Amino acid sequence: MTHYYDLVMAKTIRKYGKFPNEQMPKELWAPAPGLSKKKEWADIKAHFYGTQTAVITENGLIDFDPQEVMKIAHGESLTYDEYLDIAWKSRGESRRGFEKVYYDAVWAGYKGRVEKVTPKGMVCFQKIFISGDYGDGDGFFDKENHVWMQTDGFPELKHGMCVSFVADVYRYLKTSNGKVLDFGLRNPECVKVIDEYELPTDDDLLKREIDDIICENMCMFREHCNGFCIANDEWRNDMRMKLFTAAKLGKLPEEELDKALKS
């Protein structure tokens, strides 16, 4: 995969831009407005077919790189066209936290609490906390719930045990309820048993995301801080409390919080 193409932005510019459709720059290609979902997908598929492009759509990423098909576990029999159609249908169904690591992270570590261990050598983590780094040095946090892995590479696991580790993110084909592409973890290394208090709660993750939103979208000093916060402590803490309370009382999902602030 060589580059991303933001189809969401291109469609927005095409819809609200001032220039006629025939003058649309080639680098801002988008399907014509008003198409059925089936026709829209046909146009997108035809335009990016066979290219090394990861297309950002409203509901998820579509990787058009033909080499990606060979990387899919349990997908050895898939043709390129089958892969693309399944990827389109899988948008919004895959684990976006692992997808972020798969495409964008240069490093990621994981922490989890054991929910279940099966006699067949499988472990289910109640929640996996993700801590990753982008190539530009910025970090990110995310989580995934009810993650299954093979127990190979782990010490003897028991219910309630908490561990930290690094692992490979891989893409695989699920067939239990129709064909869906998803991301998982395998080949754990550097495994350590940790205390439960070292696992962040959902509130901890929400607070961290709120801090990112304040820094990136609301702070007047965001172009001048160089990683060292110079904002007024009282203002920053007040914003944290207001946003956290709104998210909890309004039951806003974390990923929608940024949208709500901009609306």
C-alpha positions in Angstrom: 0.0 0.0 0.0 1.7 3.2 -1.1 -0.7 6.0 -0.1 -4.1 6.9 1.3 -6.9 8.5 -0.7 -9.5 10.4 1.4 -12.7 9.7 -0.6 -14.8 11.4 2.2 -13.1 14.7 1.7 -13.2 14.4 -2.1 -17.0 13.7 -2.0 -17.5 16.7 0.3 -15.5 19.0 -2.0 -17.4 17.7 -5.1 -20.7 18.3 -3.4 -20.1 21.8 -2.0 -17.3 23.1 -4.4 -17.9 26.1 -6.5 -16.5 24.7 -9.8 -18.5 22.7 -12.3 -18.2 18.9 -12.3 -16.3 18.8 -15.6 -13.6 21.0 -13.9 -13.1 18.7 -11.0 -9.3 18.2 -10.5 -8.3 14.6 -11.1 -6.7 14.3 -7.7 -10.2 15.0 -6.2 -12.1 12.2 -8.0 -15.3 11.1 -6.4 -18.4 9.2 -7.7 -21.2 11.4 -8.9 -23.8 12.4 -6.3 -27.1 10.6 -6.1 -25.9 7.1 -7.1 -27.2 4.0 -5.5 -24.9 2.3 -3.1 -24.3 -0.5 -5.6 -23.5 1.8 -8.5 -21.3 4.0 -6.2 -19.3 0.9 -5.2 -18.9 -0.1 -8.8 -17.5 3.3 -9.7 -15.1 3.3 -6.8 -14.0 -0.2 -7.5 -13.4 0.6 -11.2 -11.4 3.8 -10.4 -9.0 2.3 -7.9 -8.9 -1.3 -9.2 -5.4 -2.8 -9.0 -3.8 0.2 -7.5 -1.7 0.4 -4.3 -4.2 2.7 -2.6 -6.0 2.6 0.7 -9.3 4.4 0.2 -10.9 6.2 3.2 -14.7 5.9 3.1 -17.4 7.0 5.5 -17.5 3.6 7.2 -13.9 2.3 6.9 -10.8 1.7 4.9 -10.7 -0.2 1.6 -7.2 -1.4 0.6 -7.0 -1.9 -3.2 -3.4 -3.2 -3.1 -3.6 -6.7 -4.9 -0.7 -7.9 -2.6 -3.0 -7.5 0.4 -5.0 -10.6 -0.7 -2.1 -12.9 -0.1 -1.7 -11.6 3.5 -5.2 -12.7 4.6 -5.2 -15.7 6.9 -7.8 -18.3 5.9 -8.3 -16.4 2.7 -6.1 -18.4 0.4 -8.9 -19.2 -2.1 -10.1 -15.6 -2.4 -9.8 -13.9 -5.8 -9.0 -10.2 -5.9 -12.6 -9.3 -6.9 -14.0 -11.4 -4.0 -11.6 -9.7 -1.6 -12.7 -6.2 -2.7 -16.4 -7.0 -2.4 -15.9 -8.6 1.1 -13.8 -5.6 2.2 -16.6 -3.2 1.1 -19.2 -5.2 3.0 -16.9 -5.4 6.1 -16.6 -1.7 6.6 -17.6 -0.8 10.1 -17.4 -4.5 11.2 -13.6 -4.8 11.7 -11.5 -3.9 14.7 -10.5 -0.3 14.0 -7.9 -0.2 16.8 -6.0 -3.1 15.3 -6.5 -1.7 11.8 -4.8 1.5 13.0 -1.8 -0.4 14.2 -1.7 -2.5 11.0 -1.5 0.4 8.7 -0.1 3.4 10.7 1.9 2.3 13.7 5.7 1.8 13.9 5.3 0.2 17.3 2.4 -1.0 19.5 2.1 -2.7 22.9 -0.9 -4.4 24.5 -2.3 -5.0 27.9 -5.2 -7.3 28.7 -7.2 -9.1 31.4 -7.9 -12.8 30.8 -11.6 -13.6 30.6 -11.5 -17.2 29.5 -9.0 -19.9 28.6 -10.2 -23.0 26.6 -8.8 -26.5 26.6 -8.1 -26.1 22.9 -5.4 -23.5 23.5 -7.3 -20.3 23.1 -7.6 -17.3 25.4 -10.2 -14.5 25.4 -9.1 -11.2 26.7 -12.0 -9.2 28.2 -10.4 -6.0 26.8 -7.2 -5.2 25.0 -5.7 -1.8 25.7 -3.5 -0.6 22.8 -0.7 1.9 23.1 1.0 2.8 19.8 3.4 5.2 18.1 3.0 6.8 14.6 5.9 7.3 12.4 6.0 11.0 13.2 6.5 10.3 16.9 3.0 11.0 18.0 1.4 8.4 20.2 -2.2 7.0 20.3 -4.3 4.9 22.6 -7.2 2.6 21.7 -9.0 -0.5 22.9 -10.7 -3.7 21.6 -13.1 -5.9 23.5 -13.3 -9.7 23.7 -10.2 -10.5 21.7 -9.3 -14.1 21.1 -5.7 -15.3 20.7 -3.9 -18.6 20.8 -2.2 -19.3 24.1 1.2 -20.2 22.4 3.8 -17.7 23.6 2.0 -16.9 26.9 2.8 -18.3 30.3 0.1 -20.5 31.9 -3.0 -18.2 31.9 -5.8 -18.1 34.4 -9.1 -16.2 34.7 -8.5 -12.6 35.9 -4.7 -12.6 35.1 -3.5 -9.4 33.5 -0.6 -9.3 31.1 1.3 -6.9 28.9 2.9 -8.0 25.6 3.8 -7.1 22.0 2.3 -9.0 19.1 1.8 -9.0 15.4 -1.4 -7.6 14.0 -2.8 -9.7 11.1 -5.8 -9.7 8.8 -8.0 -12.7 8.5 -11.3 -14.0 7.0 -14.2 -14.8 9.3 -16.8 -17.2 7.9 -18.9 -18.0 11.0 -21.6 -15.5 10.0 -21.0 -14.6 6.4 -17.6 -13.7 5.0 -16.1 -10.7 6.9 -12.5 -9.4 7.0 -11.2 -8.5 10.5 -7.9 -7.9 12.4 -6.4 -9.9 15.2 -3.3 -10.5 17.3 -0.8 -13.4 17.1 2.8 -14.3 18.1 3.0 -12.6 21.5 6.4 -11.7 22.8 7.9 -9.8 25.8 5.0 -11.1 27.9 4.8 -9.8 31.5 2.3 -10.5 34.2 1.1 -7.1 35.5 -1.3 -5.9 38.3 -4.9 -5.1 37.3 -4.5 -1.4 38.3 -2.1 -1.0 35.4 -4.9 -1.5 33.0 -6.7 1.7 32.0 -10.5 2.0 32.5 -12.9 3.2 29.8 -13.0 6.5 31.7 -9.2 6.7 31.5 -9.3 6.2 27.8 -12.0 8.8 27.3 -10.1 11.4 29.4 -7.0 10.8 27.2 -9.1 11.3 24.1 -10.6 14.4 25.5 -7.1 15.8 26.2 -6.1 15.1 22.6 -9.3 16.9 21.3 -8.6 19.9 23.5 -5.0 20.2 22.4 -5.6 19.6 18.7 -8.9 21.5 18.2 -9.6 23.9 21.0 -6.4 25.4 22.4 -5.2 28.7 21.0 -1.6 27.8 21.8 -1.6 24.5 19.8 0.9 25.9 17.2 3.3 27.1 19.8 3.6 24.6 22.7 6.0 22.1 21.1 4.7 19.4 23.3 4.9 21.4 26.5 1.5 22.7 27.5 1.3 26.4 28.1 -2.5 26.7 28.3 -4.2 28.1 31.4 -4.6 25.2 33.9 -8.0 26.4 35.1 -9.3 26.7 31.5 -8.0 23.3 30.5 -9.4 21.5 33.6 -12.7 23.2 33.1 -12.9 22.0 29.4 -11.9 18.5 30.5 -14.7 18.4 33.0 -17.3 19.8 30.7 -16.4 17.4 27.8 -16.2 14.4 30.1 -19.5 15.2 31.7 -21.2 15.7 28.3 -19.8 12.4 27.0 -20.9 10.5 30.0 -24.4 12.0 30.3 -25.1 12.3 26.6 -23.7 8.8 26.1 -21.6 10.0 23.1 -19.3 7.3 21.7 -15.7 8.4 22.0 -15.2 8.6 18.2 -18.2 10.9 17.8 -17.0 13.4 20.5 -14.8 15.3 18.1 -17.6 15.6 15.6 -20.0 16.9 18.2 -17.5 19.7 19.2 -17.1 20.8 15.6 -20.9 20.9 14.8 
